[in-house]
Amino acid sequence: MAPGSAQPEYPGLPLNLEDEFRLVEILPGEREDAICCRLFTARVRDNPKYEALSYTWGTPDDKQSVSCKGGAGDQVGHLLVTHNCAAALRRLRLIDSLRTVWIDSICIDQTEVTERNHQLGLMAQIYTQAERVVIHLGESGDDSDSAIDWLRQIDDPDFNYEPPRTYRHEERIIRPETEMLEALFSRPWFNRIWVLQEAILSKTAVVYCGEKTISWDAIKHFKQFNVSARWLDNLPHIIARPPITPKDNIAVEYEVLKELLQARHCEATDPRDKIYALLPLLSHVGINPDIIPNYSHSPSQVYTDVAMYLMKSIGLELLCVVNGRSQLPGLASWVPDWSIKTKRPLLGLHIHSFWSNHFWSKHGFFKAGGEFDIPERGGKRKSTFILERTEESGALSVHIKTKAFRLGNIAGIGDPCADDADIPPFRNWKALASALTPAVDTSSEQVQEQVADTNILETAPKALDQVTSHLGSSTESVARPMPPTSPVTEPCSRDRADGKPGDVFEYTVVAGNVVYPSILKRAVERLITDDGEAETQVRIRAWLKALPPSYKVQVKKILEACGGRRFLVTENGYMGLAPLDTKSGDVVFIIPGVSVPFVLREEDGGFRLVGECYVQNFMDGEVVAGLKEPWLEDIVIR
């Protein structure tokens, strides 16, 4: 739901009862006739007969007037509705009879905040009790008619059907042109946050696209066919999402966070809906978080309240979720901004095996800050931080006080690698690594033996001296307590998978997620050699497409690790991957009990959280195992 622009006085009667809501009758007419309708009130407990519409609101500036009865004495009033809503009304209208529908933008007075809050609490029941949900995708286009015919045929074959596309006679399989399916699934409806509950909570649903119709079940079934046939690499979240399966031994806050992360890339007109639209889905399966919708609160206040609620069980692990600098006024840097859309897997937050689908935990299970406890439902996480409220310039702000270990300042940062980049900027990154770190022959037998016999925490003053001498570090930075061994003067201490030593740069750019070490080496060499030029990138895409499955797995893990990140080298010579917003001079900290390190920036007498990061050889608690209390700093994250 989103508030519309200024429009005439709302024609519907006020809602007075706890379970009261409005329905709209669409008066009969021909397709081009003016739209006329009537609003009336109903009660959920009375189980009225109606359908519910699911659609995208569209551009709020493109509005049309609809004649609507509904006031005292059935007075005729007018409503301004979006072009998409008017098109849906025309498609739903019958020629010779009334049609009763629930439509959010018409049945809820969008100018009344109290009413919007109240009606949101009824939406799960409204969609669950509807006789049918009608999904309106818009007018036909981009070969949508053929796409729907093909989806219907796959779900319920008609052997007299004449396919308009390629047909493999030897296997009796109709093969689609993927472009028409991609175009259909790229329609805005499939990426909206509200449609999750509208389709999922329905008893039954039908999809309208132009003059074509298809059952929602037929579209959902395509997911199963696509698993084996792999016609499309990615399906919309509403089709691909796993069902919510609450676990009694898991705190409610984890369940809430899981749904927030899975739907993070979805679109919402109102930023607050990134939270509120998921609540009916959760309550439908018995998960009732302590979050009450309130549209009188600003998006920043809503996000801050939700973050504080989640931290009761999740603690500072929630900081892993922060992605990019928020544009919302007054939002603290440590509070996740759910209006920032991304599908980038997180490095951290690998805190329980119940997230076994690895939606975001694609880089292994890190524990840079050591072991941490996981509370059961009803339990609370052991607190290692303080949330402190302050009032600044009349606005309430909340900041975090905690202790952390300063791993080092960032001396150099590589070119950014976009979320959806096909080719990481490895040539630039490798040049940075070579310029800021000592050269090491990781293949020599002497180094191999040293790595096999040495733990990263054991003192190695000679190695540290080599790094500080090479980088010309200040006396202050050398005197400060540091992890005693530099990973740059030796290869990776051990591969997380099989315990064998490896190359630092290679292991860094895959975030330690090594499946096939020999393939990793060849892939990184190829990407370094051909990175940068347009014509070579074309060759690389062809090369990636032709790779055997084992190669593709390892290359995919490289792209997952690097997408939406930059390469970093600290003043101490450590290599890692950092958020896109990272700058030279930012500081890498490890917080005890949190799975990954963080990049922080000194600002306003404290620190701004830039985001989570990966630092090679410091992801398995190496620092915490030998940590002494004086090495920890008191920090404030604003």
N, C-alpha and C positions, 0 to 999 in steps of 0.2 A: 504494500500500500504506500502511496505517496501523495502528499498534498498537492492539489492542482492549483492552477492560477485562478485569479479572481473570476467569479461567475455569479449568475443570479442567485437569489435566495433559494436554499435547498427546498424542494417541493414536498419532501416526505414528512410524515408526522413524527414527533419525538418518540424515542424508545424509552419505555418506563419500567419494564420488568427485567428481571435478572437474565432470563434466557430468551429475550425478545430480539428478533432481527427482522429485516425487511426482505421482501421478495419483489420482483418486478415482472409484471405481465406484459409481454410484447404483443401488441395488437396486430391482427392479420393484415396483410397487404402484399402488393407486388414488390419486386426487388427495388424498383426506382421510386416507389412512393415515399413520402416523408415518414420518418420514424415516429411512432406514437406508442407510449407505454403507460402503465399505471403501477404506482408503488403501493404496497400494503404491508402491514406488519403480521408476523407469525411468531410462534413459540417453538423452540427446539423440542420441548417435551411432547408437543402435539404431533410430531412426525409429519409435517405437511409434505405434499408431493411437489417436487421441483427438480430441475437440473441446475448444475453449477457450471459457470463458464470459467475456463482457464485460457488466458491470452496475455500478450504483452501490451502494456499501456501505450507504448510508442511515444512520439515526440509531444511533449505537453503544450507546445506552442501551436500545434495544428489541431484546432478544435472545431466541432460542429455542434449545432443546437439540436436538442431532442425535446419534443413535446412530451410532457410527463404529468399525469394526474397523480394526486397523492395527498394534498392538503385537506383541510376541513371542507366537507361538502364536495370532495373530489374536484377541488379547484385545479385548473390547468396551469401548470408552471413550465419552466424550461430548465434543462440541464445542459451544460457544455461538456461534451465528451470528446475524447481523442479520435482521430481518424480511424485507428485500429479498433476502438470500441464500436464506432458507428458501423464499420465493415462487418464486425462480428454480429451486431444486432440484425443487419440485413440478411446475413447468412443464416441466422437462427430463425428469422421470422417465417411463419407459415402463411400460406395463401388464404386459408379459410378457417383458421382456428387460433385461439390464444396459445401462447407458450410461456410457461412460468419458469423463471430462471433466477438464480442468485448471481449477481455481478458486483464485485467489490467496489468498483469506482462509482456505481450507481446506488447500490443498496446501503452504503455507508456514507454518512455526511463527512467528507474528508476535511471540512473546515473545523470540525469539533474534535479536539484532542481527546477529551474524556470518552467520547463515543468510539473513537478509533482504538483506544486502549481496551475498552470493554469488548468490542467486537472481535478483536484479535484473540481473546480468550475463548471465543465460540467457534473459531474458524475450523478447528479439527472436527468438531461435531457437524458443522455445516457441510463440509466436503464428504465426511463419512456417511451422513444420512441422505445425501442427494441420491436420487434414483440413478442418475448418470452424470458424469462430468464430461462436458464438451470442450475439447481442446481445439482452439482456432489458431492455425499457423499463418493465416493470411491468404492472399491470392496466389494462384498458380504462377509458376515461373521457374526458370533454370531447370527445365525438364522434370519438375516435381510430379507431374501426372505419371510419367513413366516410372519414377522412383517408387511411388506408392503402389502402382500396379505390380511392380517387381516384388516389393515387400509382402504384399498380399499373397502373391503366388508362392513365395517361399514358405509362408506360414500355412497356407491351405491350398495345395496344388490343384489346379484345374488342367486336366490333360488335354483339353481342347484349346488351351491358351496358346496364342502365337506370340512368342517373345520378340520384342523389338530390339533385343540386344544379342550378343554372342551366345551361342548355345553349343555346349560340348556334348555331341551326340554319344561319344563313347562312354561318358559317365552320366549322361542324362541330367546334367546340372546346368541351370541357367546362370550364367556369369554376368554380373552387372558391370556397367561402366561406372567406376567408382566416383567419377566427378558428380553424377546426379545424386548419389547418396550423400556425398560430402556437402553438396549444396543444400540438400534438405536438412541435414543435421546441423548445418551452420546457421539456420534461421534463429533469430533472437530468442524465441520461446525456449529452446533447448538449453539455454545458458542463463536463465533467470532463476533467482533464488526462490521466489514464491512458488514456482511451478512444482518444486519438489513435493511439497505437501499436497498440492492440488491434484496431482496425478497419483501419487503413492497412496493417499488415504481414500481414494475413490473405490466404490463397490465395482463399478465398471466405467470405462471411459472410451470415447470415440474421438477420432482425430479428423478435423475438417481442414482441407488445404485446397483452396479454389473450390471446384465442384466435386472433387474426389473425397471419399471417406474411407477410413480404415480403422480397425479397432486398435486401441492402445496396446492390448496384449500382443497383437501381431508385430508391433514395433519392438516391444520388449523381447519377444522371442528371437528377434534378429541377433541379439547378443549371443545366444547359444550357437547359432550357425556360424557367427563370425569368429568364435573361439577357435574352431578347427579350420575354417576356410581362410581366415585372415584377409578378408576383402578390404577392411579398413583398419589402419593402425590404431586409431583412437576413436572412441565413441563418446557421446556427450555423457556428462556425469549422471544425469537423471536415468540413463539407460544402463550405464556400467556400474553404478554405485552398489555396494553390497548392502543387504538389509541390516537394520539396526538390531543387534542381538545383545541386549544388556546382560551383564554378568554380575551376580550378586556380590562377588568378592572384590569388585572394583568400585572405587569412589565415583560418585555421580559426576564430579568435576572432570574426570578423565573422559567419560562418555560424551560430555558436552564438548570438550576440546576436540575430540576425534571428529565429531560432525562439523564443527567450525572449520577445521583444517581441510576436510574433504570438499567442502563447499566454498572454499576460499576464493576460487577463481570465478564464481558465479556473479552475475550482474544484479545490482539493486539500485533503484532510483534514489532511495533514501538509505544512507549508510547504516542507520539503526536496524534496518531490515535484515542485514547480514547476521544479526543475532536473533531478532524476533521471529523471522520466518522459519527458523528451525525449531522453535519451542513446541509447536503443535506436533511435529514429527516425533519429538522425544517423549512428550506426554502420552502420545498414542501407544507407546510400548512400555509405559510405566516409569519413565525417567522424568522426574519433576524437579529440575534445578531451582534454586532459590533466586530466580531472575524474573522480575515482574515488568512487563512492557510498560513504558511510560514515554510517550512522544513529546511530553513537555520538557524532557531532559535533552540536552545537546548530544550529538554523536560522541563528542569527547567524553562527556560525563558517563554515557552509557558504556562505552568501551572501557573506561577506567573502573567503573563498578564491576563489570564482568571480569576484568583482569584480577581485581582484588578478591573476588569470589573464587576464581579458579586457583589462585595462589594458596588458598587454605589447604589444598591437598597437593597441588603440583609444585608449589614453592618457586624458587628461582629458575627451575627448569623451564618455566613459561617464557623466560627471556629468549630462548631459542626461536620462538615463534615470530619475533620482530623481524620485519622484512621491508627495508627501504624507509626513507625519511617521510614521516607523515606530513600531509598538508592540512590536517585538521587543526584549527586554532586551539591552543591550550592543552594539547595532548602530550603527556610526558613521553620521553623517548623509550621508556621501558614497557609501555603499554602497546600491545599489538593493535595495529590499525587494520581492521578487517575489511575496510573498503579498498585496500591495495590488493589487486588481483594477481595471483601467481599460482603456478602449478609446480614450482621448483621444490624438489624434496628437501626436507630439513636435514641438517647434519645431526642435530641433537634430538632430544625428546624420545630416546629409545629406552623407555622406562618400563615396558612390560610386554611380555610375549603375547598378550591378547591382541596386540596390534600386529598380528601375524601376516596380515595382507601386505605389510611393508609399504603402505601408501606413501609415507614420507621417510621411513627408515631404510633407505636404499644404500646406505654407505656403511653398514655394519653397526654394531652397538658400541658406542664410545663411552668412556668413563674417565675423561680427562681430570675431573675433580674427585676421582675416587668413587667408592661405593655410596649409594644413597638408598634411603628407605622408601618403600611404596606403601602408603596407607590403604587399608581395606575400606569398604564402604562404611561411612560413619566415622572413620578415623581421620586424624589430622597428621600432616607431615611435620617432622621435627623442624622447628623454625631456626634458620641460620641468618635471619635478616629482620629488619624493622621497617615497617611502612610508616612514614611520617607525613602528616598533613600540614600544609602551610598555606597561608593566604598571601598572594602576591598581586598587587594592583587590583584588589577586590575580587580576584578569581582564586578558587581553591585549587591547589596543586598537591600531588602526592609524590614523594620521592622515596627511594630505597636506600637504606644504610646496611652495609654488609662488609665482610672482610674478603680480600682477594689477594692472589699472588701475581705480581707484575712479572710476566714472562719476558717482556722487552718492548721497546718502541719500534715502530715500523720504519725501516730505513728506505725501502723502495717498494713501489706498487706497480704492477703490470697493467697493460691495457685491459679494458673491461671485456668480458665474454657475455653476450646477451643471453637471456633465458632460453631463447629458441635458436641459438647459434648452431649452425652445422659444423663450423670449424673454429675451435678455440684459437686464440692468438699465441700459439706456442712459440713461434719464432721470437716474438717480443719477450715472452716470459723467460725463455731459455737464456736470452741475452742478459736479462736482468739478473738471473741466478748466477750466470758466469761472472758478471761484473761485481757482484756484492758478496760472493762466497769464494773460499779457496778452492782451487782445483784438486780433486781427489780421484785417484785411480781405484774405483770400487771393485775392479776385477782382480787386483793383486792378491796373491795367496796370503800375504802378511795381513792385509786389511780384513780379508775374509775370516782369518783365524781370530783376529782381534774382536771382530763383531760377534763371532760365535761364543767367545768366552767373556764378553763384557756386558754388564747391565747398564742401561742408559743412566741410571742414578748413581753409579759408582763414580768416585772422584777421578777426574782426568784433567788435572791442571794444565798439562801441556797442550791438550786439544783446545781448551778455552783460550789459552794464550795465543795460539795460532789465529784464532778468529778475531780476537780483539786487536791484535797487531795488524791483521790484514785490513780491518775496517777502520782502524784509528779511533776506537771508542774512547770516550772521555774517561778520566780517572774516576769520576763519580759513578758511572755506569758499571765499571769493572769492580768497584768496591762494594756495590750493592749485592746482597746475596743473590746468587743465580743458580739455576740448575747446573750441576757441576760438569756435565758433559755436553759438548756441542755436537748435534747430529750432522753438521756439515763437514766435519773433519773425518767422518767415517760414513759408510753407507747406512741405510736404514738398519736400526738395531735388529729388527726381525720383521718379516712379513707377518701380518696379523693372521693370515690364513694357514700358512704351513711352517712358520718359524724360520724361514730362510732369509738371509740378508738380501737387500735389493738396492736399486738406485734411488737416491733421495728425490730428485726431480720427478722421475717417473711415478714413484709411489705417491708423491704429493698431488699430482694432477689427477689422480684417480681416487684421492682421499683414502688411500690405503686399501681400497676395495679391489684387491688383485685376485683375479680368477685364473688367468694364464700368464705367468710372468714373461715368457718368451714373446707372446702375442702383444703384451703391453709394451715391451721395448720396441718392437717393430712398428706398432701403431703410432707411438709417440714420435719415433724417428720420421715416419712418413708425414705426420702432421706438422712437424717442425720444418721439414724440407719444402713442403708445398703450401704452407700457410701464407695468406696475404693477398695473392693476386686472383682476380676474378676468374681467369681461365683455368688456373690450377685448382680453384675451389670446385669448378665444374668437374674436373677430373677426380677430385677426391670424393664427390658425391657418387659418381659412377663406381669408384673403387669401393666405397662403403656398401653400396647396394649389392655388389658382386661378392662380398666377403662370405665365407662359410659361416654357419651358425656360431661356432665357438669364437671366431673373430668378432662377430657382431656383438656378442654378449659383452666382451671386454671393452670394445669401442663405445658401446652404449653407456657403460659405467663411467668412462672418461667424460662423456658429454654431460651425464647427470651430475657429476662432481663439479664440473667447471661452469655449467650454465648459470648465469646470474651472479657470477663471482669474478674476482681478480686474484692474480698471483701476488703473494707478499714475501718479502724478505725482511726479517727483523735486524736490528742493530747487532744482535748476537750471531747472526748468520742462519737463523732458523727459517725454513721455507713453509709456506702454507697457502691456504685459499681464504679470501676475505670477501665481505659484502661489496657490492658495486660502489657504495658511497664512501669506501675507505680512502684515506689520504695518508701520505707520508707524515710521520710524526704522531699518528694515532698509536694507542697503546694496546697490547695484547695482555689480557688478564685471564687467570684461571681461578674460578670460584670453587672452593671445596664443596663437594656434594652435587655439582652440576656437570652434566655429561660432556660438554664441549667448552673450549675457550671462547672469549668474547673480545671484539674490538671496541674500545671505548675512546672517546675524544674529550679532552679536558675543556670544560666550558663552565662559566659562571660559578667558579668555586667548587665545582664537582665534575661529574662526567656525563656525557651523553652517550647512550648506547647506540652504536652503529649496527651491531648485529653479531651473530655467531660466526665462528671461523674454525678452520682446520689448521693445525700445526703438526707437521710430520714428527713422529716420535714422542709426542706429548699427549696422545689421545687415550692412553690406557692407565692413567693414574700415576705416571712416572714421577711427576712433581710432588704429588700429595704424599706418596709413600715415604719420602724423606723430608717432608716439610716440617719446619720449625715455626713456632708461633711468632717470633720476631720478624719472620720473613713476610708475614701478612700485613697488608695495608688496610686501614679503614677507608672505605670509599663511599661516596654518595652518588647515586645514579638519578639524574633529574629527568 
